[in-house]
Amino acid sequence: MGQPQIEENGLQETSPRETMRGLPRIVQPYLTWITGVPLQGGKQLIPWSPAKAGLLGLGQMAAGISVGAWALHPFTAWSVPVLILCWLVTSGGMRRLDVVVIHQTLHRMFTKSVRGNRIVGELISTFFWRSPYDDNRKEHLNHHAFPCSLKDGDTHYLLSTGMRPGMTRPEFRKYIWGALFSPAHHSRFFFGRLKSNFIGVTPRYRLVMSVVYLAATATFIALTGWWMEWLVLWLVPVSVFFQSCTYLYTMTEHRWWLFGNHERLPRDQRDLLTFGRFCGEAVPDGSVTGLRKAAAWSRWTFRMLVVHSSYRMFVLVGDTVQHDLHHVMPACDWANSPWIRADDVGNRPERYTEVWGSLADHLRAAGQVDNVMTGLPEGVVPTEWSESATQLASASASSAPSGAESPGQ
């Protein structure tokens, strides 16, 4: 199966999505959701809204908890794989509410009122033990002003996990698995979240919210005796699984090291820091026949249904596929971002780049693993690590600012 060519501006001449045009119409909405890209000239069947996006997150989270509760009673050998799947589904729903809903409240783009955005943001972040609204908004707007720089808390977070550019694939694989299963990483991340809710919290009402939520949880467990259910169905997904998905998402969010973490970059370089994270691959070449054709289509179907769908359900949720659009046009109709981006790419193709594939492909592209330049225009010269702001400032995990172990949106 040949790889689609990359044009000079970093966009693919024939996107993998267009190769799916000949598939049945009934599967096209699903393929648009998986890939994050509509067919050229295609029509949007279901207009999305912020409320629908929030309800989808709640529904996914409720489904995971409900099926998990069913798997616990009675507990059998089959309960283990079902619970793992439910943890992923639940944490994916939590991530929708966090990286989609809370994120948009920080930009005051979820509700029409400033107060409404604050209320929604404070409520959800309290339930998930995330940073209070004001601190989160300040840090996130700083991320937009100085993306991938040493003023960006997410840069410090990734540095604290041991990430560095130019790793070989074996080195990167070892680093990823080590961070995902590191007790130190998860404990710092989790207790950083708790600290932001109970120590030095401002405004005062937010501390009251955190204390009331804690008291209500303790009372509920004491009255029902469902301490095991709470631990298994809530605490596990909201901690380890939520944090693992957040880590993987943050890792792929930008080309963090492309221009050496410097603060002041021209617009064309800032645009290259973010790319469309599109999921999927071109359908098998029509020239293959017989058993090879059957094998190729079986592989493609499996990867779309399992590999790419899982990535979209649990990590790359909601409109985050088009994160480059968000940095180019933060005030756009984000709930319908696939169509908004497609229109804007037609008008301003120089502002967008994209990387197609799976989570692994996006991790390698964002981390410049083996110095990969996937999706970048020709002639782009990355900043040498020895000349980066990180190295020049002798930055380290110990110098990370407050909250560096708890990345934002």
C-alpha positions as CSV (number, residue, x, y, z in Angstrom):
1,M,0.0,0.0,0.0
2,G,1.7,3.2,-1.1
3,Q,2.0,6.2,1.2
4,P,0.2,9.4,0.1
5,Q,2.7,12.0,-0.9
6,I,3.3,15.2,1.2
7,E,3.1,18.5,-0.6
8,E,5.5,21.3,0.2
9,N,3.1,22.9,2.8
10,G,2.9,19.7,4.8
11,L,-0.6,18.6,3.6
12,Q,-1.0,15.3,1.9
13,E,-1.8,15.5,-1.8
14,T,-4.3,12.7,-1.6
15,S,-5.4,12.2,2.0
16,P,-6.2,8.7,3.2
17,R,-9.7,9.9,3.9
18,E,-10.4,10.4,0.2
19,T,-9.4,6.8,-0.6
20,M,-12.4,5.8,1.5
21,R,-14.8,7.6,-0.7
22,G,-15.9,4.4,-2.5
23,L,-17.0,2.6,0.8
24,P,-20.7,2.4,1.6
25,R,-22.4,5.6,2.5
26,I,-23.6,4.2,5.8
27,V,-20.1,3.9,7.2
28,Q,-19.0,7.4,6.0
29,P,-20.1,9.3,9.2
30,Y,-18.2,6.7,11.3
31,L,-15.1,7.2,9.1
32,T,-15.4,11.0,9.5
33,W,-15.4,10.6,13.2
34,I,-12.5,8.1,13.3
35,T,-10.2,10.1,11.0
36,G,-11.4,13.6,12.0
37,V,-11.7,14.5,8.3
38,P,-14.8,14.8,6.2
39,L,-14.8,13.9,2.5
40,Q,-14.2,16.8,0.2
41,G,-17.6,18.2,-0.7
42,G,-19.3,16.0,1.9
43,K,-22.3,17.2,3.9
44,Q,-22.5,17.3,7.7
45,L,-25.4,15.1,8.9
46,I,-25.5,16.0,12.6
47,P,-24.6,19.6,13.6
48,W,-22.8,19.5,16.9
49,S,-23.0,21.9,19.8
50,P,-21.2,22.4,23.1
51,A,-24.1,20.9,25.0
52,K,-24.0,17.8,22.9
53,A,-20.3,17.5,23.3
54,G,-20.7,17.7,27.1
55,L,-23.6,15.2,27.1
56,L,-21.5,12.7,25.1
57,G,-18.8,12.9,27.7
58,L,-21.2,12.3,30.5
59,G,-22.9,9.4,28.6
60,Q,-19.5,7.7,27.9
61,M,-18.5,8.0,31.5
62,A,-21.9,6.7,32.7
63,A,-21.7,3.7,30.4
64,G,-18.3,2.7,31.6
65,I,-19.3,2.9,35.3
66,S,-22.6,1.1,34.7
67,V,-21.0,-1.9,32.8
68,G,-18.2,-2.0,35.3
69,A,-20.8,-2.2,38.2
70,W,-22.4,-5.1,36.3
71,A,-19.0,-6.8,35.9
72,L,-18.3,-6.6,39.6
73,H,-21.5,-8.4,40.7
74,P,-20.7,-11.2,40.6
75,F,-16.9,-11.0,40.2
76,T,-15.7,-13.8,37.8
77,A,-12.7,-14.4,35.6
78,W,-14.5,-12.5,32.9
79,S,-14.8,-9.4,35.1
80,V,-11.1,-8.5,34.7
81,P,-11.0,-7.8,31.0
82,V,-14.5,-6.2,31.2
83,L,-13.3,-3.9,34.0
84,I,-10.2,-2.9,32.0
85,L,-12.3,-1.9,29.1
86,C,-14.7,-0.1,31.4
87,W,-11.8,1.8,33.0
88,L,-10.8,3.0,29.5
89,V,-14.3,4.0,28.5
90,T,-14.9,5.8,31.8
91,S,-11.5,7.7,31.7
92,G,-12.2,8.5,28.0
93,G,-15.5,10.2,29.1
94,M,-13.7,12.0,31.8
95,R,-11.1,13.2,29.3
96,R,-14.0,14.5,27.0
97,L,-15.2,16.6,29.9
98,D,-11.7,17.7,30.8
99,V,-9.9,18.4,27.5
100,V,-13.0,19.4,25.5
101,V,-15.5,21.0,28.0
102,I,-13.2,22.5,30.6
103,H,-10.8,23.5,27.8
104,Q,-13.5,25.5,26.1
105,T,-14.6,27.1,29.3
106,L,-11.1,28.5,29.7
107,H,-11.5,30.2,26.3
108,R,-15.1,31.2,27.4
109,M,-16.4,29.3,24.4
110,F,-18.6,26.7,26.1
111,T,-21.4,28.9,27.2
112,K,-22.3,32.4,26.1
113,S,-21.6,34.0,29.5
114,V,-18.4,34.5,31.4
115,R,-20.1,33.3,34.6
116,G,-21.5,30.2,32.9
117,N,-18.1,29.2,31.7
118,R,-16.7,29.6,35.2
119,I,-19.4,27.6,36.8
120,V,-19.1,24.7,34.4
121,G,-15.3,24.7,34.6
122,E,-15.2,24.9,38.4
123,L,-17.8,22.1,38.8
124,I,-16.1,19.6,36.5
125,S,-12.6,20.3,37.7
126,T,-13.7,19.9,41.3
127,F,-15.2,16.4,40.5
128,F,-12.0,15.3,38.7
129,W,-9.6,17.0,41.1
130,R,-8.2,19.3,38.5
131,S,-6.7,22.7,38.9
132,P,-9.2,25.5,39.9
133,Y,-10.5,27.6,37.0
134,D,-8.5,30.8,37.5
135,D,-5.1,28.9,37.8
136,N,-6.0,26.7,34.9
137,R,-7.1,29.6,32.6
138,K,-4.0,31.6,33.4
139,E,-1.7,28.7,32.6
140,H,-3.6,27.7,29.5
141,L,-3.6,31.2,28.0
142,N,0.1,31.3,28.8
143,H,0.4,28.1,26.7
144,H,-1.2,29.8,23.8
145,A,1.0,32.9,24.1
146,F,4.2,30.9,24.5
147,P,3.6,27.4,23.1
148,C,6.3,24.8,23.7
149,S,8.5,27.3,25.5
150,L,9.9,27.4,29.0
151,K,6.9,29.6,29.9
152,D,4.6,26.7,29.0
153,G,3.8,24.4,32.0
154,D,3.3,21.4,29.7
155,T,6.8,21.7,28.4
156,H,8.1,21.4,31.9
157,Y,5.8,18.5,32.6
158,L,7.2,16.5,29.7
159,L,10.7,17.4,30.6
160,S,10.0,16.1,34.1
161,T,9.0,12.8,32.7
162,G,12.4,12.4,31.0
163,M,11.3,13.4,27.4
164,R,14.1,14.6,25.1
165,P,14.1,15.1,21.3
166,G,16.1,12.9,19.0
167,M,15.6,9.6,20.8
168,T,15.9,6.4,18.8
169,R,12.8,4.2,18.6
170,P,14.1,1.7,21.2
171,E,15.0,4.5,23.5
172,F,11.6,6.2,23.0
173,R,9.7,3.0,23.5
174,K,11.5,2.4,26.8
175,Y,10.8,5.9,27.9
176,I,7.1,5.8,27.0
177,W,6.4,2.5,28.8
178,G,8.5,3.6,31.7
179,A,6.5,6.8,32.2
180,L,3.1,5.1,31.7
181,F,3.9,2.5,34.4
182,S,6.0,4.7,36.7
183,P,4.5,4.9,40.3
184,A,6.6,8.1,40.8
185,H,5.1,9.7,37.7
186,H,1.5,8.9,38.6
187,S,1.9,9.7,42.3
188,R,3.4,13.1,41.6
189,F,0.7,13.8,39.0
190,F,-2.2,12.7,41.3
191,F,-1.0,14.4,44.5
192,G,-0.3,17.5,42.5
193,R,-4.0,17.5,41.5
194,L,-5.1,17.0,45.1
195,K,-2.8,19.7,46.3
196,S,-4.2,22.2,43.8
197,N,-7.7,21.6,45.3
198,F,-6.9,21.7,49.0
199,I,-3.7,23.7,49.6
200,G,-3.4,27.4,48.9
201,V,-6.6,27.4,46.9
202,T,-8.1,30.7,45.6
203,P,-10.7,31.9,45.4
204,R,-12.0,30.8,48.7
205,Y,-15.3,29.4,47.3
206,R,-13.3,26.8,45.3
207,L,-11.8,25.4,48.5
208,V,-15.3,25.2,50.0
209,M,-16.3,23.2,46.9
210,S,-13.5,20.8,47.2
211,V,-14.2,20.2,50.9
212,V,-17.9,19.8,50.4
213,Y,-17.3,17.3,47.5
214,L,-14.9,15.3,49.7
215,A,-17.4,15.3,52.6
216,A,-20.2,14.3,50.3
217,T,-18.1,11.4,48.8
218,A,-17.2,10.2,52.3
219,T,-20.8,10.4,53.5
220,F,-22.0,8.5,50.4
221,I,-19.5,5.7,50.9
222,A,-20.3,5.4,54.6
223,L,-24.1,5.2,54.1
224,T,-24.0,2.8,51.2
225,G,-20.9,0.7,52.1
226,W,-19.9,0.9,48.5
227,W,-16.2,1.7,49.2
228,M,-15.0,-1.1,46.9
229,E,-17.2,0.1,44.1
230,W,-16.0,3.6,44.5
231,L,-12.3,2.5,44.5
232,V,-12.7,0.3,41.4
233,L,-15.2,2.2,39.3
234,W,-14.2,5.8,40.1
235,L,-10.8,6.1,41.7
236,V,-8.9,3.8,39.3
237,P,-10.2,5.5,36.1
238,V,-9.9,9.0,37.5
239,S,-6.3,8.5,38.6
240,V,-4.1,6.0,36.7
241,F,-6.2,5.7,33.5
242,F,-7.1,9.4,33.3
243,Q,-3.5,10.4,33.8
244,S,-2.1,7.9,31.3
245,C,-4.5,9.2,28.6
246,T,-3.6,12.8,29.6
247,Y,0.1,12.0,29.3
248,L,-0.2,10.4,25.8
249,Y,-2.4,13.2,24.7
250,T,0.0,15.9,25.9
251,M,2.9,14.1,24.2
252,T,1.2,14.3,20.8
253,E,-0.3,17.7,21.2
254,H,2.7,19.6,19.7
255,R,6.1,19.2,18.0
256,W,7.5,20.3,21.4
257,W,11.1,20.4,20.5
258,L,11.1,21.6,16.8
259,F,12.3,25.1,17.5
260,G,14.2,24.6,20.7
261,N,11.5,25.7,23.2
262,H,12.2,29.4,22.4
263,E,9.6,31.9,23.3
264,R,9.6,34.3,20.4
265,L,8.8,32.6,17.1
266,P,7.4,34.0,13.9
267,R,3.9,33.0,13.0
268,D,5.0,30.4,10.4
269,Q,7.2,28.6,12.9
270,R,4.5,28.7,15.6
271,D,2.0,27.1,13.2
272,L,4.4,24.2,12.6
273,L,4.4,23.4,16.3
274,T,0.9,22.0,16.0
275,F,-0.5,19.5,13.5
276,G,-3.7,17.8,12.6
277,R,-3.6,14.4,14.4
278,F,-5.6,12.4,11.9
279,C,-6.3,8.7,12.6
280,G,-6.5,6.1,9.9
281,E,-4.8,4.9,6.8
282,A,-5.5,4.6,3.1
283,V,-7.6,1.7,2.0
284,P,-5.7,-1.2,0.4
285,D,-4.4,-0.7,-3.1
286,G,-6.9,-1.9,-5.8
287,S,-4.2,-3.7,-7.6
288,V,-3.9,-6.5,-5.0
289,T,-6.0,-9.6,-5.6
290,G,-6.9,-13.0,-4.1
291,L,-5.6,-13.9,-0.6
292,R,-3.4,-10.8,-0.5
293,K,-6.5,-8.6,-1.0
294,A,-8.4,-10.4,1.7
295,A,-5.5,-10.1,4.1
296,A,-5.0,-6.4,3.3
297,W,-8.7,-5.6,3.9
298,S,-8.8,-7.6,7.1
299,R,-5.8,-5.7,8.4
300,W,-7.2,-2.4,7.4
301,T,-10.6,-3.2,9.0
302,F,-9.0,-4.4,12.2
303,R,-6.8,-1.3,12.5
304,M,-9.8,1.1,11.9
305,L,-12.1,-0.7,14.3
306,V,-9.7,-1.5,17.1
307,V,-6.4,0.6,16.8
308,H,-7.7,3.9,15.6
309,S,-11.2,3.7,17.2
310,S,-9.6,3.1,20.6
311,Y,-7.3,6.0,20.2
312,R,-10.2,8.3,19.4
313,M,-12.4,6.9,22.2
314,F,-9.8,7.1,25.0
315,V,-7.0,9.6,24.1
316,L,-7.7,11.8,21.1
317,V,-11.3,12.7,22.1
318,G,-13.7,15.3,20.7
319,D,-12.3,18.1,18.6
320,T,-8.7,17.5,19.7
321,V,-7.9,15.9,16.4
322,Q,-8.0,19.4,14.9
323,H,-5.8,21.0,17.6
324,D,-4.0,23.0,14.9
325,L,-7.3,24.7,14.1
326,H,-7.7,25.6,17.7
327,H,-4.3,27.4,17.8
328,V,-5.0,29.1,14.4
329,M,-8.6,30.1,15.3
330,P,-9.3,29.6,19.0
331,A,-12.7,31.4,18.7
332,C,-14.1,29.1,15.9
333,D,-17.1,26.8,16.0
334,W,-15.1,24.2,17.8
335,A,-17.9,21.6,18.1
336,N,-18.0,21.3,14.3
337,S,-14.2,21.6,13.9
338,P,-13.8,18.9,11.1
339,W,-15.8,21.0,8.7
340,I,-14.4,24.3,9.9
341,R,-10.8,23.2,9.5
342,A,-11.5,21.7,6.0
343,D,-12.9,25.1,4.9
344,D,-10.0,27.0,6.4
345,V,-7.4,24.7,4.9
346,G,-8.9,25.6,1.5
347,N,-8.4,29.3,2.3
348,R,-5.1,29.2,4.2
349,P,-3.3,25.9,3.5
350,E,0.1,27.4,4.6
351,R,-1.1,27.5,8.2
352,Y,-1.8,23.8,8.5
353,T,0.2,20.6,8.6
354,E,-1.0,17.0,9.3
355,V,0.2,13.6,10.4
356,W,-1.9,10.5,9.5
357,G,-1.7,7.2,11.3
358,S,-2.1,5.9,14.8
359,L,-1.0,7.0,18.3
360,A,2.4,5.6,17.6
361,D,2.8,7.7,14.5
362,H,1.8,10.9,16.3
363,L,4.1,10.1,19.2
364,R,7.0,9.7,16.9
365,A,6.2,12.9,14.9
366,A,5.7,15.0,18.0
367,G,8.8,13.7,19.7
368,Q,11.1,13.8,16.6
369,V,11.9,10.2,17.3
370,D,14.8,9.1,15.0
371,N,14.7,12.8,13.8
372,V,11.4,12.0,12.0
373,M,10.0,15.0,10.0
374,T,6.7,13.5,9.0
375,G,4.1,16.1,7.9
376,L,6.6,19.0,7.8
377,P,7.2,21.1,4.7
378,E,10.4,20.7,2.9
379,G,13.3,22.8,4.1
380,V,12.3,23.0,7.8
381,V,15.4,22.9,9.9
382,P,14.8,21.9,13.6
383,T,16.7,23.7,16.3
384,E,19.6,21.6,17.6
385,W,19.0,20.3,21.1
386,S,22.3,21.8,22.2
387,E,21.0,25.3,21.1
388,S,17.5,24.9,22.7
389,A,16.3,27.3,25.4
390,T,16.0,24.2,27.6
391,Q,19.7,23.4,27.4
392,L,20.8,27.0,27.5
393,A,18.8,27.7,30.6
394,S,19.9,24.3,32.1
395,A,16.2,23.5,32.8
396,S,15.4,20.4,34.7
397,A,12.5,18.8,36.4
398,S,13.5,20.4,39.7
399,S,13.0,23.8,38.3
400,A,9.5,23.1,37.0
401,P,6.8,25.5,38.1
402,S,3.9,24.7,40.4
403,G,1.5,22.3,38.6
404,A,4.1,20.9,36.1
405,E,3.1,17.4,37.1
406,S,-0.5,18.1,36.1
407,P,-0.7,19.2,32.5
408,G,-3.5,21.3,31.2
409,Q,-5.6,21.1,28.1
